[in-house]
Amino acid sequence: MTHGFQALPLPIVQLSLAAVLKCGQSFRWSIFPLFPCLTTPGSTADPTHEYRLCLRDRVVCLRQSPSTLFYRSVYPDPQPNPTQLALRDAETLVWLRDYFQLEVDLVALYDEWGMRDVVFRGVRERFMGIRMLRQDPWENLVSCVSYDVLCYSNAHRESSLRFICSSNNNISRITKMVQSLCKKYSPPLLLLPDPFASSISGEPEERTYHPFPAPSVLAAPDVGSTLRSLGFGYRAEFIQRTAAMLVDTHGPSSSDSMGEASETWLKNLREVSTDEAREELLKFVGVGRKVADCVLLMSLDKVSSLVHACHSFKS
C-alpha cells in the first residue's frame, strides 16, 4: 500500500489528513480512495486514501496510517538523478513540516486548552489531529476572496445563515472554482494515473496536475471576464485587479524558488507586525477585514488575528 513512499512517524492525533484537508482551509488537494482489495482484510492500520497537491515543480502524494505519514514526490521530466532526487525529497520533507506546522505539539496544546476550558475538554476527542495549515500567501489570498464570494451570495439568499459557506456543498463549489482557475491559467505539470483506479476499459484513469498561477498571469486585463465565466462572480475583477496591483508595485520577475517578486513580498509580511501586514492587505481591491484576517492567520503567522477572523465569520 505504501511502496515508493517514505515514512514519517506521526500519530494521527497530531495530524489527521482526513480532517485537515477536507475542512475548507485549502481547496486544491485531490483525494482518492485506495482500492479496498489491496488493504489487509480487517486491518485498521492500512492507509485508506491518497492525497495529492501540485506545487510549482512537483506533485506531493500523501497517505496515512494511525501512526505514520507516508509521502513521496513525483517530478516532471527530465527526472532528477539519484543525488538530485535525494535533495529534492529532503525539500519535500521540509515543506511538509512547514505546511502542516509539525513543530507544534498538538496534543500538548489540547491538554493545555482542556485544562482551561471544560467545554473543550469534553469535545476534544472529536477534533483530534486538526491543525492550522501554513499556506502560500498568494494562493490563500485568492482562495479567501473566492470563499468570500460564496459568503456574500449566500448572505443575500439566507440572511440567517450568512456564512453557510462552511458547508460541504460550498467547499465543493470553491474547490471546483479554484481548480478551474488553475487549469485555465497554469499549464499542466504532470499527468498521473489515479491510484488503483481503473476505467471501464480497465485502463488506469489519468488526470493532469496544475500549479497555482502566478500573479503576473492573473494580472492580464481579460482575466476578470474569464473568471466570471468560471463562477467567481463580481469578485473576479477584484482578483485580477489585486494581481495587477501586486505586479505593478513589486514586479513580475522571478526572484528565486519562492516565485515572483510579488509573491516573495507577500511572504515577507510574515516578518512585520500584525497591524502593518493587515494594513498592506487591506490596500488590495476587494479585500476587507475578514479576508485580511484569514490570510494573516493561515499564511502570515499572525495568530493574534484569530479572534478577529472568528468574529468576522460570526458577524
WOZI-V826961 format. One record per pair of residues at least 6 apart in sequence whose ideal C-beta (glycine too) atoms are under 6 Angstrom apart, sorted by the first residue. I is the first residue (numbers start at 0). GAP is how many residues later the second one is. Records with the same first field share a line. If there is no record, write none. Layout:
# WOZI-V826961
I = GAP  GAP
This chain:
# WOZI-V826961
0 = 45  46
1 = 61  68
3 = 68
4 = 65  67
5 = 65
6 = 61  63
7 = 61
8 = 59
9 = 59
10 = 56
11 = 54  117
12 = 94  115  116
13 = 92
14 = 85  114
15 = 113
16 = 34  47
18 = 110  111
19 = 110
20 = 8  30
23 = 147
24 = 108
25 = 107
26 = 116  147  148  151
27 = 25
28 = 22  24
29 = 22
30 = 18  20
31 = 18  162  163
32 = 16
33 = 14  162
34 = 161
38 = 7
39 = 6
44 = 20
46 = 16  17  18
49 = 11  13  145
50 = 11
51 = 7  9
52 = 7
53 = 135  155  156  157
55 = 155
57 = 15  17
58 = 15  131  150
59 = 13
60 = 11
61 = 9
62 = 7
72 = 19
75 = 113  114
79 = 8
97 = 36
98 = 35
100 = 33
105 = 25
109 = 14
112 = 7
113 = 6  7  10
134 = 163  164
136 = 129  130  162
137 = 125  128
138 = 73
139 = 155  158  159
140 = 154
141 = 97
142 = 35
143 = 147  150  151
144 = 90  94  141  146
145 = 28  31
146 = 27
147 = 143
148 = 84  86
149 = 15  20
150 = 12  14
153 = 10  11
154 = 7
162 = 150
176 = 54
179 = 50
181 = 28  30
182 = 27
184 = 28  32
185 = 24  25  27
187 = 20  22
188 = 20  22
189 = 19
190 = 15  17
192 = 11  13
193 = 11
196 = 8
198 = 6
213 = 46
214 = 28  31  32  45  47
215 = 31  36
217 = 25
218 = 24  25  28
222 = 17
223 = 12  13  16
226 = 9
227 = 8
234 = 51
237 = 47  48
240 = 44
241 = 42  43
245 = 16
246 = 15
249 = 11  12  15
250 = 10
251 = 8
252 = 8
253 = 6
254 = 6  9
257 = 6
268 = 8  31
269 = 30  31
273 = 28  30  31
276 = 19  23
277 = 14
280 = 6  11  14
281 = 10
289 = 22
292 = 12  15  16  19
293 = 15
295 = 6  9
296 = 8  9  12
